[in-house]
Amino acid sequence: MGFGSIVLVCYALGSFGGILGLFPGWRSIRTPAAWLIAAGFAVHTLLILLTLLFRDMAELSRGDLVRIMAWSLVFVYCVTWWRLRSSILGLTAGPLALALFFVPQALGNAGGGLPETMTGAFFVLHLVVLSVNLALITLGLGSALYFLNLRKNLKARKLLPETGDTAPALSTVDRVNKLVVLLGFPLFSLGLLTGFVWALASRGAMVTSDPKEVASILLWLLYAMVFMQRFVLGWQGKKAAVMLIVLFAATLLCLVGVNFFMDSHHNFFQAPAF
């Protein structure tokens, strides 16, 4: 069994265990499931380091780039678990990281070296920034869903079941949601800007009518609205959590809808670009 297979098995079992641990009677497996994801992350990190050490940038494939995106998701998950002593908020990261790690094996054209236009500093910065942003938004989804569920239980005066780890307070979860927006909006703005600069350098045009560019601009406007609601209008609690869920759904639609199913030079099946 190679490193990639070990990562897939750890992420799959950890994700399944984490979801199963949400149900009464299975909560004791939540922490072991989190450790499985952490173990997969360790092997994933080793795999990326070996890839970067023994292969030139031009020899990397789009599959390698997608695996780096998956790595960033689990990195944020592990940091959240470590800082908050709770694996609950990052439950959404495992399944999405599993899907992203598996995608390169499912794509028939994921191999092959990257073109020269995808080896420059602006493209690397573009990829890294958007990967971290995706990780933050995924964390935001988990914390928003947990916030709404916890709020519902508290309003109904239900006794919270034992979680097997330290469950964060409602105010702590809301602060996590706030931090996701505070860091995510500037990061997405930087990712959009570096993408436009990279497009100008590689294609001679900063903005075209490509669906990915249009979708990204619309997503930025939604992001800006969520940022304004949070920090100018003072939204918090339930309304802010719902908007984070909407933002994640729009981000996922922009990523999957365009990169897989639309006629775009960002399409995985049509061109070597995101």
FENFENFEN-V775873 format. One record per residue. N is the residue number from 1. RES is the residue in one small letter. OMEGA is omega as a letter, one per 30 degrees, with the letter a starting at -180 (none if undefined). BURIAL is + if it has 16 or more other C-alpha atoms within 10 Angstrom, else -. D_FIRST is the distance of its C-alpha to the first C-alpha in Angstrom with 2 decimals. Layout:
# FENFENFEN-V775873
n=N res=RES omega=OMEGA burial=BURIAL d_first=D_FIRST
n=N res=RES omega=OMEGA burial=BURIAL d_first=D_FIRST
This chain:
# FENFENFEN-V775873
n=1 res=m omega=a burial=- d_first=0.00
n=2 res=g omega=a burial=- d_first=3.80
n=3 res=f omega=a burial=- d_first=6.84
n=4 res=g omega=l burial=+ d_first=8.10
n=5 res=s omega=l burial=- d_first=6.02
n=6 res=i omega=l burial=- d_first=6.78
n=7 res=v omega=a burial=+ d_first=10.19
n=8 res=l omega=a burial=+ d_first=10.76
n=9 res=v omega=a burial=- d_first=10.26
n=10 res=c omega=l burial=+ d_first=12.47
n=11 res=y omega=a burial=+ d_first=14.94
n=12 res=a omega=a burial=+ d_first=15.24
n=13 res=l omega=l burial=+ d_first=15.92
n=14 res=g omega=l burial=+ d_first=18.04
n=15 res=s omega=l burial=+ d_first=20.01
n=16 res=f omega=l burial=+ d_first=20.69
n=17 res=g omega=l burial=+ d_first=21.73
n=18 res=g omega=l burial=+ d_first=23.89
n=19 res=i omega=l burial=+ d_first=25.71
n=20 res=l omega=a burial=+ d_first=26.14
n=21 res=g omega=l burial=+ d_first=27.53
n=22 res=l omega=a burial=+ d_first=30.40
n=23 res=f omega=l burial=- d_first=31.92
n=24 res=p omega=a burial=- d_first=34.23
n=25 res=g omega=a burial=- d_first=32.79
n=26 res=w omega=a burial=- d_first=29.25
n=27 res=r omega=a burial=+ d_first=30.04
n=28 res=s omega=a burial=+ d_first=28.69
n=29 res=i omega=a burial=+ d_first=25.05
n=30 res=r omega=a burial=+ d_first=25.64
n=31 res=t omega=l burial=+ d_first=25.12
n=32 res=p omega=l burial=- d_first=21.87
n=33 res=a omega=l burial=+ d_first=20.65
n=34 res=a omega=l burial=+ d_first=21.78
n=35 res=w omega=l burial=- d_first=19.95
n=36 res=l omega=l burial=+ d_first=16.64
n=37 res=i omega=l burial=+ d_first=17.49
n=38 res=a omega=l burial=+ d_first=18.54
n=39 res=a omega=l burial=+ d_first=15.29
n=40 res=g omega=l burial=+ d_first=13.51
n=41 res=f omega=l burial=+ d_first=16.39
n=42 res=a omega=l burial=- d_first=15.93
n=43 res=v omega=l burial=+ d_first=12.39
n=44 res=h omega=l burial=+ d_first=13.86
n=45 res=t omega=l burial=+ d_first=16.81
n=46 res=l omega=l burial=- d_first=15.01
n=47 res=l omega=l burial=+ d_first=13.31
n=48 res=i omega=l burial=- d_first=16.86
n=49 res=l omega=l burial=- d_first=18.54
n=50 res=l omega=l burial=- d_first=16.58
n=51 res=t omega=a burial=- d_first=17.31
n=52 res=l omega=a burial=- d_first=20.94
n=53 res=l omega=a burial=- d_first=21.40
n=54 res=f omega=l burial=- d_first=20.33
n=55 res=r omega=l burial=- d_first=21.45
n=56 res=d omega=a burial=- d_first=24.96
n=57 res=m omega=a burial=+ d_first=25.90
n=58 res=a omega=l burial=- d_first=26.97
n=59 res=e omega=l burial=+ d_first=23.58
n=60 res=l omega=l burial=+ d_first=21.93
n=61 res=s omega=l burial=+ d_first=21.52
n=62 res=r omega=l burial=+ d_first=22.64
n=63 res=g omega=l burial=+ d_first=19.06
n=64 res=d omega=a burial=+ d_first=18.72
n=65 res=l omega=l burial=+ d_first=21.98
n=66 res=v omega=l burial=+ d_first=21.00
n=67 res=r omega=l burial=+ d_first=17.97
n=68 res=i omega=l burial=+ d_first=20.62
n=69 res=m omega=l burial=+ d_first=22.77
n=70 res=a omega=l burial=+ d_first=20.12
n=71 res=w omega=a burial=+ d_first=19.76
n=72 res=s omega=l burial=+ d_first=23.56
n=73 res=l omega=a burial=+ d_first=23.65
n=74 res=v omega=l burial=+ d_first=21.49
n=75 res=f omega=l burial=+ d_first=23.45
n=76 res=v omega=l burial=+ d_first=26.69
n=77 res=y omega=a burial=+ d_first=25.36
n=78 res=c omega=l burial=+ d_first=24.54
n=79 res=v omega=l burial=- d_first=27.92
n=80 res=t omega=l burial=+ d_first=29.73
n=81 res=w omega=a burial=+ d_first=28.24
n=82 res=w omega=a burial=- d_first=29.19
n=83 res=r omega=a burial=- d_first=32.67
n=84 res=l omega=a burial=+ d_first=33.74
n=85 res=r omega=a burial=- d_first=31.95
n=86 res=s omega=l burial=+ d_first=31.02
n=87 res=s omega=a burial=+ d_first=27.84
n=88 res=i omega=a burial=+ d_first=29.99
n=89 res=l omega=a burial=+ d_first=30.90
n=90 res=g omega=a burial=+ d_first=27.41
n=91 res=l omega=a burial=+ d_first=26.17
n=92 res=t omega=a burial=+ d_first=26.43
n=93 res=a omega=a burial=+ d_first=24.10
n=94 res=g omega=l burial=+ d_first=20.87
n=95 res=p omega=l burial=+ d_first=21.26
n=96 res=l omega=l burial=+ d_first=22.46
n=97 res=a omega=l burial=+ d_first=19.72
n=98 res=l omega=l burial=+ d_first=17.16
n=99 res=a omega=a burial=- d_first=19.26
n=100 res=l omega=l burial=+ d_first=19.60
n=101 res=f omega=a burial=+ d_first=15.95
n=102 res=f omega=a burial=+ d_first=15.36
n=103 res=v omega=a burial=- d_first=18.52
n=104 res=p omega=l burial=+ d_first=17.42
n=105 res=q omega=a burial=- d_first=15.04
n=106 res=a omega=a burial=- d_first=18.07
n=107 res=l omega=l burial=- d_first=20.57
n=108 res=g omega=a burial=- d_first=21.41
n=109 res=n omega=a burial=+ d_first=23.16
n=110 res=a omega=a burial=+ d_first=20.90
n=111 res=g omega=l burial=+ d_first=20.25
n=112 res=g omega=a burial=- d_first=22.91
n=113 res=g omega=l burial=- d_first=24.66
n=114 res=l omega=l burial=+ d_first=26.89
n=115 res=p omega=a burial=- d_first=30.62
n=116 res=e omega=a burial=- d_first=32.87
n=117 res=t omega=a burial=+ d_first=34.27
n=118 res=m omega=l burial=+ d_first=30.99
n=119 res=t omega=a burial=- d_first=30.70
n=120 res=g omega=a burial=+ d_first=33.92
n=121 res=a omega=a burial=- d_first=34.55
n=122 res=f omega=l burial=+ d_first=35.86
n=123 res=f omega=l burial=+ d_first=32.83
n=124 res=v omega=l burial=+ d_first=30.46
n=125 res=l omega=l burial=+ d_first=32.83
n=126 res=h omega=a burial=+ d_first=33.04
n=127 res=l omega=a burial=+ d_first=29.29
n=128 res=v omega=a burial=+ d_first=28.94
n=129 res=v omega=a burial=+ d_first=32.02
n=130 res=l omega=l burial=+ d_first=31.16
n=131 res=s omega=l burial=+ d_first=27.61
n=132 res=v omega=l burial=+ d_first=29.22
n=133 res=n omega=l burial=+ d_first=31.85
n=134 res=l omega=l burial=+ d_first=29.40
n=135 res=a omega=l burial=+ d_first=27.81
n=136 res=l omega=a burial=+ d_first=31.34
n=137 res=i omega=l burial=+ d_first=32.36
n=138 res=t omega=l burial=+ d_first=29.36
n=139 res=l omega=l burial=+ d_first=30.39
n=140 res=g omega=l burial=+ d_first=33.90
n=141 res=l omega=a burial=+ d_first=32.97
n=142 res=g omega=a burial=+ d_first=31.52
n=143 res=s omega=l burial=+ d_first=34.53
n=144 res=a omega=l burial=+ d_first=37.00
n=145 res=l omega=l burial=+ d_first=35.77
n=146 res=y omega=l burial=+ d_first=35.84
n=147 res=f omega=a burial=+ d_first=39.29
n=148 res=l omega=l burial=+ d_first=40.72
n=149 res=n omega=l burial=- d_first=39.45
n=150 res=l omega=l burial=+ d_first=40.72
n=151 res=r omega=l burial=+ d_first=44.00
n=152 res=k omega=a burial=- d_first=44.48
n=153 res=n omega=a burial=- d_first=44.00
n=154 res=l omega=l burial=- d_first=46.37
n=155 res=k omega=l burial=- d_first=49.00
n=156 res=a omega=l burial=- d_first=48.83
n=157 res=r omega=l burial=- d_first=49.12
n=158 res=k omega=l burial=- d_first=46.13
n=159 res=l omega=l burial=- d_first=44.68
n=160 res=l omega=l burial=- d_first=41.19
n=161 res=p omega=l burial=- d_first=38.66
n=162 res=e omega=a burial=- d_first=36.75
n=163 res=t omega=a burial=+ d_first=33.68
n=164 res=g omega=l burial=- d_first=31.81
n=165 res=d omega=a burial=+ d_first=32.10
n=166 res=t omega=l burial=- d_first=35.03
n=167 res=a omega=a burial=+ d_first=36.05
n=168 res=p omega=l burial=+ d_first=37.64
n=169 res=a omega=a burial=- d_first=41.27
n=170 res=l omega=a burial=+ d_first=42.52
n=171 res=s omega=l burial=- d_first=44.01
n=172 res=t omega=l burial=- d_first=40.80
n=173 res=v omega=l burial=+ d_first=38.85
n=174 res=d omega=l burial=+ d_first=41.66
n=175 res=r omega=l burial=- d_first=41.46
n=176 res=v omega=l burial=+ d_first=37.74
n=177 res=n omega=l burial=+ d_first=38.70
n=178 res=k omega=l burial=+ d_first=41.43
n=179 res=l omega=l burial=- d_first=39.21
n=180 res=v omega=l burial=+ d_first=36.74
n=181 res=v omega=a burial=+ d_first=39.72
n=182 res=l omega=l burial=- d_first=41.26
n=183 res=l omega=a burial=- d_first=38.20
n=184 res=g omega=a burial=+ d_first=36.80
n=185 res=f omega=l burial=+ d_first=39.98
n=186 res=p omega=l burial=+ d_first=40.55
n=187 res=l omega=l burial=+ d_first=36.91
n=188 res=f omega=l burial=+ d_first=37.03
n=189 res=s omega=l burial=+ d_first=40.40
n=190 res=l omega=l burial=+ d_first=39.03
n=191 res=g omega=l burial=+ d_first=36.09
n=192 res=l omega=a burial=+ d_first=38.63
n=193 res=l omega=l burial=- d_first=40.90
n=194 res=t omega=l burial=+ d_first=38.32
n=195 res=g omega=l burial=+ d_first=37.20
n=196 res=f omega=l burial=+ d_first=40.82
n=197 res=v omega=l burial=+ d_first=41.33
n=198 res=w omega=l burial=+ d_first=38.23
n=199 res=a omega=l burial=+ d_first=39.50
n=200 res=l omega=a burial=- d_first=42.91
n=201 res=a omega=a burial=- d_first=41.59
n=202 res=s omega=a burial=- d_first=39.24
n=203 res=r omega=l burial=- d_first=41.26
n=204 res=g omega=l burial=- d_first=44.74
n=205 res=a omega=a burial=- d_first=45.10
n=206 res=m omega=a burial=- d_first=44.23
n=207 res=v omega=l burial=- d_first=44.43
n=208 res=t omega=l burial=- d_first=44.38
n=209 res=s omega=l burial=- d_first=44.37
n=210 res=d omega=a burial=- d_first=40.60
n=211 res=p omega=a burial=+ d_first=39.45
n=212 res=k omega=l burial=+ d_first=36.87
n=213 res=e omega=l burial=+ d_first=39.66
n=214 res=v omega=a burial=- d_first=42.02
n=215 res=a omega=a burial=+ d_first=39.51
n=216 res=s omega=l burial=+ d_first=38.67
n=217 res=i omega=l burial=- d_first=42.38
n=218 res=l omega=l burial=- d_first=42.96
n=219 res=l omega=l burial=+ d_first=40.07
n=220 res=w omega=l burial=+ d_first=41.65
n=221 res=l omega=l burial=- d_first=44.95
n=222 res=l omega=l burial=+ d_first=43.39
n=223 res=y omega=l burial=+ d_first=41.75
n=224 res=a omega=l burial=+ d_first=45.17
n=225 res=m omega=l burial=- d_first=46.83
n=226 res=v omega=l burial=+ d_first=44.46
n=227 res=f omega=l burial=+ d_first=45.07
n=228 res=m omega=l burial=- d_first=48.83
n=229 res=q omega=a burial=+ d_first=48.81
n=230 res=r omega=a burial=+ d_first=47.02
n=231 res=f omega=l burial=- d_first=48.89
n=232 res=v omega=a burial=- d_first=52.20
n=233 res=l omega=l burial=- d_first=52.97
n=234 res=g omega=l burial=- d_first=51.39
n=235 res=w omega=l burial=+ d_first=49.18
n=236 res=q omega=l burial=+ d_first=47.08
n=237 res=g omega=a burial=+ d_first=45.75
n=238 res=k omega=a burial=+ d_first=45.23
n=239 res=k omega=l burial=- d_first=46.32
n=240 res=a omega=l burial=+ d_first=44.05
n=241 res=a omega=l burial=+ d_first=41.05
n=242 res=v omega=l burial=+ d_first=41.76
n=243 res=m omega=l burial=+ d_first=42.03
n=244 res=l omega=l burial=+ d_first=38.63
n=245 res=i omega=l burial=+ d_first=37.13
n=246 res=v omega=a burial=- d_first=39.09
n=247 res=l omega=l burial=+ d_first=37.88
n=248 res=f omega=a burial=+ d_first=34.19
n=249 res=a omega=l burial=- d_first=34.84
n=250 res=a omega=l burial=+ d_first=36.59
n=251 res=t omega=l burial=+ d_first=33.83
n=252 res=l omega=l burial=- d_first=31.19
n=253 res=l omega=l burial=- d_first=33.61
n=254 res=c omega=a burial=+ d_first=34.15
n=255 res=l omega=a burial=+ d_first=30.46
n=256 res=v omega=a burial=- d_first=29.25
n=257 res=g omega=a burial=+ d_first=32.60
n=258 res=v omega=a burial=+ d_first=33.32
n=259 res=n omega=a burial=+ d_first=29.95
n=260 res=f omega=a burial=- d_first=29.01
n=261 res=f omega=a burial=- d_first=32.26
n=262 res=m omega=l burial=+ d_first=35.18
n=263 res=d omega=a burial=- d_first=36.62
n=264 res=s omega=l burial=+ d_first=35.92
n=265 res=h omega=l burial=+ d_first=34.79
n=266 res=h omega=a burial=+ d_first=32.33
n=267 res=n omega=a burial=+ d_first=30.72
n=268 res=f omega=a burial=+ d_first=27.04
n=269 res=f omega=a burial=+ d_first=27.91
n=270 res=q omega=a burial=- d_first=31.12
n=271 res=a omega=a burial=- d_first=30.96
n=272 res=p omega=l burial=+ d_first=28.78
n=273 res=a omega=l burial=+ d_first=30.18
n=274 res=f omega=none burial=+ d_first=29.97
